[in-house]
């Protein structure tokens, strides 16, 4: 007769599952009732499965050399649920070790005081997606995921040109199924009579229009909305200002590099350039968002004398499936059969977010036959020599515990390939094993999901634009500050 006693590892896993299951309702309650996002070293726990919660706690060993205790996090969440709190990001990993409940209360006293004063946004802020292509649908998915946050962004409508009698059903199907990112996590129903899509409790009004200036958003109860234009049809201030002539539109955010006077904003770098008086802004390009944070931290630490950026970029809808006429050079050749050498404006665009790199960077791009995930190769000459181990250690620390942890990630796996980065929420992932150093010359390889990772950045800019940024408790200490003697506190 076999021994009925389960192996020790099975018992340990069962205990972890039980603790994570107990955490789920507490995380949800904090998010819905207080607008508090619980994280572990910057990784959000909201809406995560019990296995994802366990993995997040295991991830903490990369920072603290030990796994974060699930028991400790559960106790912290129970304490947080007893406190009056205003919207914030609270990092359980950094809060661990603060002491007993009294010490935690003291540390979070500013949030309790803000809650007592009623110092919080009046409610959610409306968002309209103008266009419903690759970026538009991914933005919709992310916004729906966050839809139960009463003090966050709320997707209210999408605006498209009617494509046929069954347009609404087809668009709902494209939201439900995605060849790259998989099935929608939830339920979707279609209300054809009212031209609405219902996704996980979020009602999305579908508005048909060929002219951004002719839509009356107030007719659908939408006011002071942020219109996220993901069509790319208009990229200068005059063109984008057409949206502002629509009743109910308050601001416009472009998901492409802006031209002329339009501010190009890369969150983590220059979002503070947005002012209350701004009505139009751009979230720059996917490549700019992927490389600018890495270039920023390397330049601040080592100084960049000059550099070249080469992107190995997945093909886009702008290219042809088979050879056919295209107004752009080479882009008329089959995207699925060829590597296509083309230009990129990312090197110049970086200078708009990082003026200190003006004139120091060149760039080019090779479009390749993959549908998503791209790779940027940064060939840099620095002010000083640096070894591979030191450079990688610096970038690793930046990715784990710094103001750029939302943008920069890091991997030292010898087996990763492009598909491993599909769905990556960080903007760029440094491939440490590929790093090359030779005196003052370095080559860095940065992977990025040019769809999902970029959409996360777009929504970070959107939250700043709409005044929905939240303080981080405890604050993040930047490695650069430790080296230069600065304070290093950070709120996002």
Buried (B, 14 or more C-beta within 10 A) or exposed (E): EEEEEEEEEEEEBEEBBEBBEBBBEBBBBBBEEBBBBBBBBBBBBBBBEBEBBBBBBBBBEEBBEEEBBBEBBBBBBEBBBEBEBBBBBBBBBBBBEBEEBEEBBEBBEEBBEBBEEEEBBEEBBBBBBBBBBBBBBBBBBBBBBBBBBBBBBBBBBBBBEEEEEEBBEEBBEBBBEBEBBEEBEBEBEBBEEEBBBBBBEBBBBBBBBEEBEEBEBBEBEBBEBBBBBBBBEBBBBEBBBBBBEBEBBBBBBBBBBBBEEBBBBBBBBBBEBBEEEBBBBBBBBBBBBBBBBBBBBBBBBBBBBEBBBBBBBBBBEEBBEEEEEEEEEEBBBBBEEBEBEBEBBBBBBBBBBBEEBEEBBBBBBBBBBBBBBBBBBBBBBBEEEBEBEEBBEBBBBBBBBBBBBBBBBBBEEEEBEBEBBBBBBBBBBBBBEBBEBEEBBBBBBBBBBBBBBBBBBBBBBBBBBBEBBBBBBBBBBBBBBEEEEEEBEBEB
